[in-house]
Amino acid sequence: MDLTIDQFALTVLLGSLGLVVFLTVVSRWLHQRVEHRALANRVICRLCLHAFEDTTHVGTVACPMCGAINEKGRSRRLG
């Protein structure tokens, strides 16, 4: 298979563009996974509004600032 210089340049250009698009999609997907994990571990105290991270697998955690018990996750309860 004989390639002209124009065909070779076009192939290299399109291959490079495809690689950049692929790496961009993978990078954004990995960033979204890390962000989701960070938000899953974040707890905001309902009493003093102190934000902290807790990586344990328990349902309720104590605030390190005021000692109030808080539920992990997206609780919609008021008070």
Stockholm file with secondary structure:
# STOCKHOLM 1.0

chainA/1-79         MDLTIDQFALTVLLGSLGLVVFLTVVSRWLHQRVEHRALANRVICRLCLHAFEDTTHVGTVACPMCGAINEKGRSRRLG
#=GR chainA/1-79 SS CCCCHHHHHHHHHHHHHHHHHHHHHHHHHHHHHHHHHHHHHEEECTTTCCEEECCSCCSEEECTTTCCEEESSCCCCCC
#=GC SS_cons        CCCCHHHHHHHHHHHHHHHHHHHHHHHHHHHHHHHHHHHHHEEECTTTCCEEECCSCCSEEECTTTCCEEESSCCCCCC
//
